[in-house]
Amino acid sequence: METTWVCNIGEQARQIKVHFNKYIMQNDIVVLGETTLFILLEHEGEIRFQKRYHFAPSCLIPYHLRGSGNDLYLEPEEDVDELIYRAGVSRFDQGGLRTPGFMTLMSSFEGYLMIYKDTKLAWTTKLSTIPIFLERATFQNNQGLIVTFSDSGNLAINYLGTD
């Protein structure tokens, strides 16, 4: 196998997820580093977005909400339809989508579970364990369940009452 591209993020990667971004119509490679979230372009390996945190993230899951534009953070007076249009026709460095463009469920080694709407923290809670694995699930028609698994073997299914 031959290497197509290489990207040095400058820290160890804790987790890597491939997420289809419905706004840019391609896969994002989402890399969770020791203190930084990186989003790489699938074809070039170029960093399209990065955000440094003041905590140690343990794991994450990117996802989209139902509907169009519900998972985008908008600045005041910014038009969601215009943003979605630009995301589909322009690269991030040429006026396209510069932010993740999706929801992120993230946990920390401090025991917090956080939900980011695009780039903005929308919700947080303290857990009784430190998750090393997260997943969204539907059981018995109950959507929006969060499955967590800790390094001590605790498996929990949590419901927040929201997407």
MARKOL-587178 format. One record per atom (N, C-alpha, C): atom name; x, y, z; residue number from 0. Coordinates in steps of 0.1 Angstrom, whole numbers, m for minus. Layout:
BEGIN
<CA, <X, Y, Z>, NUM>
...
***
This chain:
BEGIN
<N, <8, m12, 0>, 0>
<CA, <0, 0, 0>, 0>
<C, <9, 12, 0>, 0>
<N, <5, 22, m7>, 1>
<CA, <12, 35, m9>, 1>
<C, <5, 46, m1>, 1>
<N, <13, 54, 6>, 2>
<CA, <7, 66, 13>, 2>
<C, <3, 76, 3>, 2>
<N, <m10, 81, 6>, 3>
<CA, <m15, 92, m3>, 3>
<C, <m12, 105, 3>, 3>
<N, <m13, 107, 16>, 4>
<CA, <m10, 119, 23>, 4>
<C, <m7, 116, 38>, 4>
<N, <0, 126, 44>, 5>
<CA, <4, 125, 58>, 5>
<C, <1, 138, 65>, 5>
<N, <m4, 138, 77>, 6>
<CA, <m6, 150, 85>, 6>
<C, <m1, 148, 99>, 6>
<N, <8, 157, 103>, 7>
<CA, <14, 157, 116>, 7>
<C, <5, 167, 125>, 7>
<N, <m2, 161, 135>, 8>
<CA, <m10, 170, 143>, 8>
<C, <m3, 175, 155>, 8>
<N, <9, 170, 158>, 9>
<CA, <18, 175, 169>, 9>
<C, <15, 170, 183>, 9>
<N, <6, 160, 184>, 10>
<CA, <2, 154, 196>, 10>
<C, <m3, 140, 194>, 10>
<N, <m4, 132, 204>, 11>
<CA, <m9, 118, 202>, 11>
<C, <m24, 119, 200>, 11>
<N, <m29, 110, 191>, 12>
<CA, <m43, 109, 188>, 12>
<C, <m49, 99, 198>, 12>
<N, <m60, 103, 204>, 13>
<CA, <m67, 94, 213>, 13>
<C, <m78, 86, 206>, 13>
<N, <m84, 92, 196>, 14>
<CA, <m95, 86, 188>, 14>
<C, <m95, 92, 175>, 14>
<N, <m99, 84, 165>, 15>
<CA, <m101, 88, 151>, 15>
<C, <m115, 83, 147>, 15>
<N, <m123, 92, 141>, 16>
<CA, <m136, 88, 136>, 16>
<C, <m137, 94, 122>, 16>
<N, <m143, 86, 113>, 17>
<CA, <m146, 91, 100>, 17>
<C, <m161, 94, 100>, 17>
<N, <m164, 106, 96>, 18>
<CA, <m178, 111, 97>, 18>
<C, <m182, 118, 84>, 18>
<N, <m193, 113, 78>, 19>
<CA, <m198, 119, 66>, 19>
<C, <m205, 132, 69>, 19>
<N, <m200, 143, 64>, 20>
<CA, <m205, 156, 67>, 20>
<C, <m215, 160, 56>, 20>
<N, <m228, 161, 59>, 21>
<CA, <m239, 163, 50>, 21>
<C, <m238, 176, 43>, 21>
<N, <m231, 186, 49>, 22>
<CA, <m231, 199, 43>, 22>
<C, <m220, 201, 33>, 22>
<N, <m208, 194, 35>, 23>
<CA, <m198, 195, 25>, 23>
<C, <m197, 183, 16>, 23>
<N, <m206, 173, 18>, 24>
<CA, <m208, 161, 10>, 24>
<C, <m195, 153, 9>, 24>
<N, <m188, 152, 19>, 25>
<CA, <m176, 143, 19>, 25>
<C, <m173, 139, 34>, 25>
<N, <m164, 129, 35>, 26>
<CA, <m161, 125, 48>, 26>
<C, <m151, 135, 55>, 26>
<N, <m153, 137, 68>, 27>
<CA, <m144, 144, 76>, 27>
<C, <m136, 133, 84>, 27>
<N, <m124, 135, 86>, 28>
<CA, <m116, 126, 95>, 28>
<C, <m115, 134, 108>, 28>
<N, <m122, 130, 118>, 29>
<CA, <m122, 137, 131>, 29>
<C, <m112, 130, 140>, 29>
<N, <m102, 138, 144>, 30>
<CA, <m91, 133, 153>, 30>
<C, <m92, 140, 166>, 30>
<N, <m93, 132, 177>, 31>
<CA, <m93, 137, 190>, 31>
<C, <m79, 135, 196>, 31>
<N, <m72, 146, 198>, 32>
<CA, <m58, 146, 203>, 32>
<C, <m59, 147, 218>, 32>
<N, <m47, 149, 224>, 33>
<CA, <m46, 150, 239>, 33>
<C, <m53, 162, 244>, 33>
<N, <m53, 173, 237>, 34>
<CA, <m60, 185, 241>, 34>
<C, <m67, 192, 230>, 34>
<N, <m67, 186, 218>, 35>
<CA, <m72, 193, 206>, 35>
<C, <m81, 184, 197>, 35>
<N, <m91, 190, 191>, 36>
<CA, <m99, 184, 182>, 36>
<C, <m94, 189, 168>, 36>
<N, <m92, 179, 159>, 37>
<CA, <m88, 182, 145>, 37>
<C, <m98, 176, 136>, 37>
<N, <m101, 184, 125>, 38>
<CA, <m109, 178, 114>, 38>
<C, <m101, 179, 101>, 38>
<N, <m99, 168, 95>, 39>
<CA, <m90, 168, 83>, 39>
<C, <m99, 165, 71>, 39>
<N, <m95, 170, 60>, 40>
<CA, <m101, 167, 47>, 40>
<C, <m97, 153, 42>, 40>
<N, <m107, 145, 38>, 41>
<CA, <m104, 131, 34>, 41>
<C, <m94, 130, 23>, 41>
<N, <m94, 138, 13>, 42>
<CA, <m86, 136, 1>, 42>
<C, <m72, 142, 2>, 42>
<N, <m71, 154, 9>, 43>
<CA, <m58, 160, 10>, 43>
<C, <m51, 158, 23>, 43>
<N, <m59, 155, 34>, 44>
<CA, <m53, 154, 47>, 44>
<C, <m50, 167, 53>, 44>
<N, <m55, 178, 47>, 45>
<CA, <m53, 191, 52>, 45>
<C, <m62, 194, 64>, 45>
<N, <m57, 201, 74>, 46>
<CA, <m65, 204, 86>, 46>
<C, <m75, 215, 82>, 46>
<N, <m88, 212, 83>, 47>
<CA, <m99, 221, 79>, 47>
<C, <m104, 228, 91>, 47>
<N, <m102, 223, 103>, 48>
<CA, <m107, 229, 116>, 48>
<C, <m99, 223, 127>, 48>
<N, <m95, 231, 137>, 49>
<CA, <m90, 226, 149>, 49>
<C, <m94, 235, 161>, 49>
<N, <m96, 229, 173>, 50>
<CA, <m100, 236, 185>, 50>
<C, <m92, 230, 196>, 50>
<N, <m85, 238, 204>, 51>
<CA, <m78, 234, 216>, 51>
<C, <m87, 236, 228>, 51>
<N, <m87, 226, 237>, 52>
<CA, <m95, 226, 249>, 52>
<C, <m86, 228, 261>, 52>
<N, <m92, 233, 272>, 53>
<CA, <m85, 234, 285>, 53>
<C, <m88, 223, 294>, 53>
<N, <m91, 211, 288>, 54>
<CA, <m93, 199, 296>, 54>
<C, <m88, 188, 288>, 54>
<N, <m87, 176, 294>, 55>
<CA, <m82, 164, 286>, 55>
<C, <m94, 156, 282>, 55>
<N, <m98, 156, 269>, 56>
<CA, <m109, 149, 263>, 56>
<C, <m105, 134, 263>, 56>
<N, <m115, 125, 266>, 57>
<CA, <m113, 111, 266>, 57>
<C, <m118, 104, 253>, 57>
<N, <m130, 108, 248>, 58>
<CA, <m135, 102, 236>, 58>
<C, <m146, 111, 231>, 58>
<N, <m151, 109, 218>, 59>
<CA, <m161, 117, 212>, 59>
<C, <m169, 109, 202>, 59>
<N, <m180, 115, 198>, 60>
<CA, <m187, 110, 187>, 60>
<C, <m193, 122, 179>, 60>
<N, <m190, 123, 166>, 61>
<CA, <m197, 133, 158>, 61>
<C, <m210, 128, 153>, 61>
<N, <m220, 137, 151>, 62>
<CA, <m233, 133, 145>, 62>
<C, <m240, 145, 140>, 62>
<N, <m250, 142, 132>, 63>
<CA, <m259, 153, 126>, 63>
<C, <m272, 152, 133>, 63>
<N, <m279, 163, 134>, 64>
<CA, <m293, 163, 138>, 64>
<C, <m302, 162, 126>, 64>
<N, <m314, 157, 128>, 65>
<CA, <m324, 157, 117>, 65>
<C, <m327, 171, 112>, 65>
<N, <m330, 172, 100>, 66>
<CA, <m333, 185, 94>, 66>
<C, <m320, 192, 89>, 66>
<N, <m322, 203, 83>, 67>
<CA, <m311, 210, 77>, 67>
<C, <m308, 223, 84>, 67>
<N, <m295, 224, 89>, 68>
<CA, <m291, 236, 96>, 68>
<C, <m293, 235, 111>, 68>
<N, <m299, 225, 116>, 69>
<CA, <m302, 225, 131>, 69>
<C, <m289, 223, 139>, 69>
<N, <m279, 218, 133>, 70>
<CA, <m266, 215, 140>, 70>
<C, <m255, 225, 137>, 70>
<N, <m259, 236, 131>, 71>
<CA, <m249, 247, 127>, 71>
<C, <m251, 258, 137>, 71>
<N, <m239, 263, 142>, 72>
<CA, <m240, 275, 150>, 72>
<C, <m239, 287, 141>, 72>
<N, <m248, 296, 142>, 73>
<CA, <m249, 308, 134>, 73>
<C, <m246, 321, 142>, 73>
<N, <m238, 329, 136>, 74>
<CA, <m236, 342, 142>, 74>
<C, <m248, 351, 140>, 74>
<N, <m250, 361, 148>, 75>
<CA, <m262, 370, 146>, 75>
<C, <m263, 375, 132>, 75>
<N, <m274, 375, 126>, 76>
<CA, <m277, 379, 112>, 76>
<C, <m271, 371, 101>, 76>
<N, <m266, 359, 105>, 77>
<CA, <m261, 349, 95>, 77>
<C, <m273, 341, 90>, 77>
<N, <m273, 339, 77>, 78>
<CA, <m284, 331, 71>, 78>
<C, <m280, 317, 69>, 78>
<N, <m289, 308, 75>, 79>
<CA, <m285, 293, 75>, 79>
<C, <m285, 288, 61>, 79>
<N, <m294, 292, 52>, 80>
<CA, <m295, 287, 38>, 80>
<C, <m282, 291, 30>, 80>
<N, <m278, 304, 33>, 81>
<CA, <m266, 309, 26>, 81>
<C, <m253, 301, 31>, 81>
<N, <m253, 298, 44>, 82>
<CA, <m242, 290, 49>, 82>
<C, <m241, 276, 44>, 82>
<N, <m253, 270, 43>, 83>
<CA, <m253, 256, 37>, 83>
<C, <m250, 256, 23>, 83>
<N, <m254, 266, 15>, 84>
<CA, <m250, 268, 1>, 84>
<C, <m235, 269, m1>, 84>
<N, <m229, 278, 7>, 85>
<CA, <m215, 281, 6>, 85>
<C, <m207, 268, 10>, 85>
<N, <m212, 261, 20>, 86>
<CA, <m205, 248, 24>, 86>
<C, <m205, 238, 13>, 86>
<N, <m215, 238, 5>, 87>
<CA, <m216, 228, m6>, 87>
<C, <m208, 231, m18>, 87>
<N, <m205, 244, m20>, 88>
<CA, <m198, 248, m33>, 88>
<C, <m184, 254, m31>, 88>
<N, <m180, 257, m19>, 89>
<CA, <m167, 263, m17>, 89>
<C, <m159, 255, m7>, 89>
<N, <m145, 255, m8>, 90>
<CA, <m137, 249, 2>, 90>
<C, <m137, 258, 14>, 90>
<N, <m133, 252, 26>, 91>
<CA, <m133, 259, 38>, 91>
<C, <m124, 272, 38>, 91>
<N, <m114, 272, 30>, 92>
<CA, <m105, 283, 29>, 92>
<C, <m109, 293, 18>, 92>
<N, <m120, 291, 12>, 93>
<CA, <m125, 299, 1>, 93>
<C, <m140, 303, 4>, 93>
<N, <m143, 305, 17>, 94>
<CA, <m157, 309, 20>, 94>
<C, <m166, 298, 23>, 94>
<N, <m162, 286, 23>, 95>
<CA, <m171, 275, 26>, 95>
<C, <m172, 272, 41>, 95>
<N, <m176, 261, 45>, 96>
<CA, <m178, 258, 59>, 96>
<C, <m165, 257, 67>, 96>
<N, <m163, 266, 76>, 97>
<CA, <m150, 267, 84>, 97>
<C, <m151, 260, 97>, 97>
<N, <m163, 257, 102>, 98>
<CA, <m165, 251, 114>, 98>
<C, <m168, 236, 112>, 98>
<N, <m169, 228, 123>, 99>
<CA, <m172, 214, 121>, 99>
<C, <m185, 211, 113>, 99>
<N, <m196, 218, 116>, 100>
<CA, <m208, 216, 108>, 100>
<C, <m216, 204, 113>, 100>
<N, <m213, 200, 125>, 101>
<CA, <m221, 189, 131>, 101>
<C, <m220, 190, 146>, 101>
<N, <m228, 181, 153>, 102>
<CA, <m228, 181, 167>, 102>
<C, <m217, 171, 172>, 102>
<N, <m212, 174, 183>, 103>
<CA, <m201, 166, 189>, 103>
<C, <m205, 162, 203>, 103>
<N, <m205, 150, 206>, 104>
<CA, <m207, 145, 220>, 104>
<C, <m193, 141, 225>, 104>
<N, <m188, 147, 235>, 105>
<CA, <m175, 145, 240>, 105>
<C, <m174, 143, 255>, 105>
<N, <m165, 134, 260>, 106>
<CA, <m163, 133, 274>, 106>
<C, <m149, 136, 277>, 106>
<N, <m147, 139, 290>, 107>
<CA, <m134, 143, 295>, 107>
<C, <m129, 133, 306>, 107>
<N, <m116, 134, 308>, 108>
<CA, <m110, 126, 319>, 108>
<C, <m113, 131, 333>, 108>
<N, <m120, 143, 333>, 109>
<CA, <m125, 149, 345>, 109>
<C, <m139, 144, 348>, 109>
<N, <m145, 136, 339>, 110>
<CA, <m158, 130, 341>, 110>
<C, <m170, 138, 336>, 110>
<N, <m167, 147, 327>, 111>
<CA, <m178, 155, 322>, 111>
<C, <m182, 150, 308>, 111>
<N, <m195, 151, 305>, 112>
<CA, <m200, 148, 292>, 112>
<C, <m205, 161, 286>, 112>
<N, <m201, 165, 274>, 113>
<CA, <m204, 178, 268>, 113>
<C, <m210, 176, 254>, 113>
<N, <m219, 184, 251>, 114>
<CA, <m225, 184, 238>, 114>
<C, <m222, 198, 231>, 114>
<N, <m215, 197, 220>, 115>
<CA, <m212, 209, 212>, 115>
<C, <m221, 210, 200>, 115>
<N, <m227, 221, 198>, 116>
<CA, <m235, 224, 186>, 116>
<C, <m225, 232, 177>, 116>
<N, <m219, 225, 167>, 117>
<CA, <m209, 230, 159>, 117>
<C, <m197, 234, 167>, 117>
<N, <m195, 246, 170>, 118>
<CA, <m183, 250, 178>, 118>
<C, <m186, 255, 192>, 118>
<N, <m199, 256, 195>, 119>
<CA, <m203, 262, 208>, 119>
<C, <m208, 251, 218>, 119>
<N, <m204, 252, 230>, 120>
<CA, <m208, 242, 240>, 120>
<C, <m223, 245, 243>, 120>
<N, <m231, 235, 241>, 121>
<CA, <m246, 236, 243>, 121>
<C, <m250, 231, 256>, 121>
<N, <m243, 220, 261>, 122>
<CA, <m248, 214, 273>, 122>
<C, <m237, 206, 279>, 122>
<N, <m237, 205, 293>, 123>
<CA, <m227, 197, 299>, 123>
<C, <m233, 190, 312>, 123>
<N, <m228, 179, 316>, 124>
<CA, <m232, 172, 328>, 124>
<C, <m220, 165, 334>, 124>
<N, <m220, 162, 347>, 125>
<CA, <m210, 154, 353>, 125>
<C, <m214, 140, 354>, 125>
<N, <m206, 131, 350>, 126>
<CA, <m209, 116, 351>, 126>
<C, <m202, 110, 363>, 126>
<N, <m207, 98, 367>, 127>
<CA, <m201, 92, 379>, 127>
<C, <m189, 84, 375>, 127>
<N, <m187, 81, 362>, 128>
<CA, <m175, 74, 357>, 128>
<C, <m168, 82, 346>, 128>
<N, <m157, 78, 342>, 129>
<CA, <m150, 85, 331>, 129>
<C, <m151, 76, 318>, 129>
<N, <m159, 80, 309>, 130>
<CA, <m161, 72, 296>, 130>
<C, <m148, 72, 288>, 130>
<N, <m145, 60, 283>, 131>
<CA, <m135, 58, 273>, 131>
<C, <m141, 55, 259>, 131>
<N, <m155, 53, 259>, 132>
<CA, <m162, 50, 247>, 132>
<C, <m176, 56, 248>, 132>
<N, <m180, 62, 238>, 133>
<CA, <m194, 68, 237>, 133>
<C, <m200, 64, 224>, 133>
<N, <m213, 62, 225>, 134>
<CA, <m221, 59, 213>, 134>
<C, <m235, 65, 215>, 134>
<N, <m242, 69, 204>, 135>
<CA, <m256, 73, 205>, 135>
<C, <m264, 60, 200>, 135>
<N, <m275, 58, 206>, 136>
<CA, <m283, 46, 203>, 136>
<C, <m298, 48, 204>, 136>
<N, <m305, 39, 198>, 137>
<CA, <m320, 38, 200>, 137>
<C, <m323, 24, 205>, 137>
<N, <m330, 24, 216>, 138>
<CA, <m335, 11, 221>, 138>
<C, <m350, 12, 223>, 138>
<N, <m358, 3, 218>, 139>
<CA, <m372, 2, 220>, 139>
<C, <m379, 15, 216>, 139>
<N, <m375, 21, 205>, 140>
<CA, <m380, 33, 200>, 140>
<C, <m377, 46, 208>, 140>
<N, <m367, 44, 217>, 141>
<CA, <m363, 56, 225>, 141>
<C, <m350, 61, 218>, 141>
<N, <m351, 72, 212>, 142>
<CA, <m340, 78, 204>, 142>
<C, <m332, 87, 213>, 142>
<N, <m319, 89, 210>, 143>
<CA, <m311, 99, 217>, 143>
<C, <m304, 93, 230>, 143>
<N, <m304, 80, 231>, 144>
<CA, <m297, 74, 242>, 144>
<C, <m282, 75, 241>, 144>
<N, <m275, 77, 252>, 145>
<CA, <m261, 77, 251>, 145>
<C, <m255, 65, 259>, 145>
<N, <m247, 57, 252>, 146>
<CA, <m241, 46, 258>, 146>
<C, <m227, 50, 261>, 146>
<N, <m223, 48, 274>, 147>
<CA, <m209, 50, 278>, 147>
<C, <m203, 38, 284>, 147>
<N, <m190, 37, 282>, 148>
<CA, <m183, 25, 288>, 148>
<C, <m170, 31, 294>, 148>
<N, <m167, 27, 306>, 149>
<CA, <m155, 33, 313>, 149>
<C, <m144, 23, 314>, 149>
<N, <m132, 28, 317>, 150>
<CA, <m121, 19, 318>, 150>
<C, <m121, 9, 329>, 150>
<N, <m130, 11, 339>, 151>
<CA, <m132, 2, 350>, 151>
<C, <m143, m8, 347>, 151>
<N, <m149, m8, 334>, 152>
<CA, <m159, m18, 330>, 152>
<C, <m173, m14, 332>, 152>
<N, <m176, m2, 336>, 153>
<CA, <m190, 3, 338>, 153>
<C, <m196, 6, 325>, 153>
<N, <m207, 0, 322>, 154>
<CA, <m215, 3, 310>, 154>
<C, <m228, 10, 315>, 154>
<N, <m231, 21, 309>, 155>
<CA, <m243, 29, 313>, 155>
<C, <m250, 33, 300>, 155>
<N, <m263, 34, 301>, 156>
<CA, <m272, 39, 291>, 156>
<C, <m279, 51, 297>, 156>
<N, <m276, 63, 291>, 157>
<CA, <m281, 76, 297>, 157>
<C, <m291, 82, 287>, 157>
<N, <m300, 89, 293>, 158>
<CA, <m310, 96, 284>, 158>
<C, <m311, 111, 289>, 158>
<N, <m308, 120, 280>, 159>
<CA, <m308, 134, 283>, 159>
<C, <m322, 141, 280>, 159>
<N, <m330, 134, 273>, 160>
<CA, <m343, 140, 269>, 160>
<C, <m343, 149, 258>, 160>
<N, <m332, 149, 250>, 161>
<CA, <m330, 158, 238>, 161>
<C, <m321, 151, 228>, 161>
<N, <m321, 157, 216>, 162>
<CA, <m312, 151, 205>, 162>
<C, <m297, 154, 208>, 162>
***
